[in-house]
Amino acid sequence: MKLIVGLGNPGSQYEQTRHNIGSRTIDKLATKLGLKWQRQGRAMIASGTIDLERVVLAKPITYMNDSGEAVGELVRWYKLPPEDLLVVYDELDLPVGKVRLRANGSAAGHNGVDNVIRHLHTNQFPRLRIGIGRPANSRMETIGYVLGIPSGDERILLETAEDRAVETIPLIIRQGVAAAMNLVNADPEAQQRAEEKRRLQRERREQERLRKQAEAEQHAQEQQEEAEPLLDERQKSAS
């Protein structure tokens, strides 16, 4: 069983903020899986399966900075080891729209994740981070930025990132965190360069195969041409 938690603040006034991107992602996943929400303790949960693996999606109904209270309750209730928890949340230190998977690590200044770590007494749990970037105006306070509502191109980038995260979660469950990290964290441009390199290698191998085949056919033709006069001489001698 896997517990997948999307962090955010409760209340309609926070739904579209940058800070609630984890919660929105889990909402989208629940909709995709056709799951219904119900309250359990300090969270809303939705249970289902992904590739025959039981999953529980969860959204704490505590405020962000108290997320660990809800997550800790669920982890203890389901008797889960930390590696069976996946936390989805916003990341200031990633460019807007980037999605990155980590197996463990510090909170890196995220108060919600820090609270989860303190309540679980460990940071050894996977997390899926969605980049919201930092404010263009360096004088803008972080709290005002994360609680702000994006618009325009930024909103489109974040919605696309949410969709990518929704597609990534089943991949994590199927392949495991380590294997999924290689795919999720790969630089798209680097992937394109690697694919182009593989394509050129395939072309060179095919060209080499065709060259050797042509050489072999030419050699066989030359041998046949050399053998024909000898065959004619033998036929004349035998007649």
C-alpha positions in Angstrom: 0.0 0.0 0.0 1.1 3.6 -0.8 0.0 6.8 0.9 0.2 9.8 -1.4 -0.2 13.2 0.2 -0.7 16.5 -1.5 0.1 19.5 0.7 -1.8 22.7 0.8 -4.0 24.9 2.9 -7.7 24.2 3.5 -10.4 26.7 2.3 -11.6 28.0 -1.0 -9.5 31.1 -0.7 -6.3 29.0 -0.9 -7.3 26.5 -3.6 -5.7 28.3 -6.6 -2.6 29.6 -4.8 1.0 28.4 -5.6 1.2 26.8 -2.2 -1.7 24.5 -3.0 -0.2 22.9 -6.1 0.3 19.6 -4.2 -3.3 19.5 -3.1 -4.5 20.3 -6.6 -2.4 17.5 -8.1 -3.9 15.0 -5.7 -7.4 16.3 -6.6 -6.7 15.7 -10.3 -5.3 12.2 -9.6 -8.5 11.3 -7.6 -10.6 12.5 -10.5 -8.6 10.5 -13.0 -9.0 7.4 -10.9 -12.7 8.1 -10.2 -12.3 8.2 -6.4 -14.5 9.8 -3.8 -13.2 11.8 -0.8 -14.1 11.2 2.8 -12.8 12.5 6.0 -10.4 10.5 8.2 -8.9 12.3 11.2 -7.3 15.5 10.1 -7.3 14.7 6.4 -9.6 14.0 3.5 -8.7 10.6 1.9 -9.7 8.7 -1.2 -8.8 5.0 -1.5 -8.3 3.0 -4.7 -5.8 1.0 -6.7 -3.1 1.8 -9.3 -1.8 -1.2 -11.2 -3.2 -3.5 -8.5 -1.4 -1.6 -5.7 -3.7 -0.2 -3.1 -3.3 3.6 -2.7 -4.7 6.1 -0.3 -4.7 9.7 -1.5 -4.7 12.3 1.2 -5.1 16.0 1.7 -4.5 17.4 5.2 -7.2 19.7 6.4 -4.8 21.3 8.8 -3.0 24.5 7.7 0.3 23.9 5.8 2.6 24.4 8.7 0.7 21.7 10.7 0.7 19.1 7.8 2.7 16.7 9.9 -0.1 16.2 12.3 -2.4 14.8 9.6 0.4 12.8 7.8 1.7 11.3 11.0 -1.8 10.1 12.0 -2.3 8.4 8.7 1.2 6.8 8.6 0.6 5.4 12.1 -3.0 4.3 11.3 -2.0 2.3 8.2 1.3 1.2 9.9 3.4 2.3 6.9 7.2 2.5 6.6 8.4 6.0 5.5 9.3 4.7 2.0 5.6 3.9 1.3 4.7 7.6 1.7 4.9 10.1 -1.2 4.5 13.8 -0.5 3.6 16.2 -3.3 4.2 19.9 -2.8 5.4 23.2 -4.2 9.1 24.0 -4.5 10.5 27.6 -4.5 13.9 26.4 -5.6 12.8 24.8 -8.8 11.9 26.8 -11.9 8.1 27.3 -12.6 6.7 24.1 -14.0 9.6 21.7 -13.3 8.8 18.4 -11.7 11.4 16.6 -9.7 11.4 13.4 -7.6 13.6 12.8 -4.5 13.9 9.7 -2.4 14.5 11.6 0.8 16.2 14.7 2.2 15.7 17.9 4.1 12.7 20.2 3.9 14.8 22.9 2.2 12.8 25.6 3.9 9.4 24.2 3.2 7.4 24.6 6.5 4.9 21.9 5.6 7.5 19.3 4.8 9.5 20.3 7.8 6.5 19.6 10.0 6.0 16.2 8.3 9.6 15.4 9.1 9.2 16.4 12.7 6.1 14.3 13.2 7.5 11.2 11.5 10.9 11.6 13.1 12.6 10.9 9.8 13.2 12.6 6.4 13.6 9.2 4.7 10.4 9.4 2.6 10.0 10.2 -1.1 8.7 13.5 -2.3 7.5 14.8 -5.6 8.3 18.5 -5.9 6.6 20.9 -8.4 8.5 24.1 -9.1 6.8 27.4 -8.5 10.1 29.5 -8.8 10.8 32.6 -6.7 9.2 36.0 -7.0 10.7 38.2 -9.8 10.6 41.1 -7.3 13.3 40.2 -4.8 11.7 42.5 -2.3 8.4 40.5 -2.3 8.0 38.4 0.8 8.0 34.7 0.3 4.7 34.2 2.2 2.9 36.7 -0.1 4.3 34.9 -3.1 3.4 31.3 -2.2 -0.1 32.5 -1.2 -0.5 34.4 -4.4 -2.6 33.1 -7.3 -0.6 32.8 -10.6 -2.0 34.0 -13.9 -1.2 34.0 -17.6 1.7 31.9 -18.8 2.7 31.0 -15.3 -0.7 29.5 -14.6 -0.5 27.4 -17.8 3.0 26.1 -16.8 1.8 25.1 -13.4 -1.3 23.4 -14.7 0.9 21.5 -17.1 3.2 20.5 -14.3 0.2 19.3 -12.2 -0.8 17.1 -15.2 2.7 15.8 -15.5 2.8 15.0 -11.8 -0.5 13.1 -12.1 1.1 11.0 -14.9 4.3 10.5 -12.8 2.7 9.0 -9.7 1.6 5.7 -11.3 5.1 5.5 -12.8 6.6 5.7 -9.3 4.3 3.0 -8.1 5.0 0.7 -11.0 8.8 1.1 -11.2 9.8 2.3 -7.7 11.3 5.6 -6.7 14.9 4.8 -7.9 13.9 3.8 -11.4 11.3 6.6 -11.7 13.9 9.2 -10.7 15.9 8.5 -13.8 12.9 9.2 -16.0 11.3 12.0 -14.1 14.4 14.0 -13.4 16.0 13.7 -16.8 16.6 17.0 -18.6 14.3 16.9 -21.7 17.0 18.5 -23.9 19.5 16.0 -22.6 17.1 13.2 -23.5 16.7 14.6 -27.0 20.5 14.7 -27.4 20.8 11.2 -26.1 18.1 10.0 -28.5 19.8 11.8 -31.4 23.1 10.1 -30.5 21.4 6.7 -30.4 19.7 7.4 -33.8 23.1 8.3 -35.4 24.7 5.2 -33.9 21.9 3.0 -35.3 22.4 4.7 -38.8 26.1 4.1 -38.6 25.6 0.4 -37.7 23.2 0.0 -40.5 25.5 1.7 -43.0 28.4 -0.6 -41.8 26.2 -3.7 -42.2 25.2 -2.6 -45.8 28.8 -1.9 -46.7 30.0 -5.3 -45.5 27.1 -7.0 -47.3 28.0 -5.2 -50.5 31.6 -6.2 -50.1 30.7 -9.8 -49.5 28.4 -9.8 -52.6 31.1 -8.2 -54.7 33.7 -10.7 -53.5 31.3 -13.6 -54.3 30.7 -12.1 -57.8 34.5 -11.8 -58.4 35.1 -15.4 -57.4 32.3 -16.5 -59.7 33.7 -14.6 -62.6 37.2 -16.0 -61.9 35.8 -19.5 -61.8 33.9 -19.3 -65.1 36.9 -19.6 -67.4 38.2 -22.6 -65.5 34.9 -24.2 -65.8 34.8 -23.6 -69.5 38.3 -25.2 -69.9 37.2 -28.3 -67.9 34.1 -28.6 -70.1 36.2 -28.4 -73.3 38.7 -31.0 -72.0 35.9 -33.3 -71.1 34.2 -33.1 -74.5 
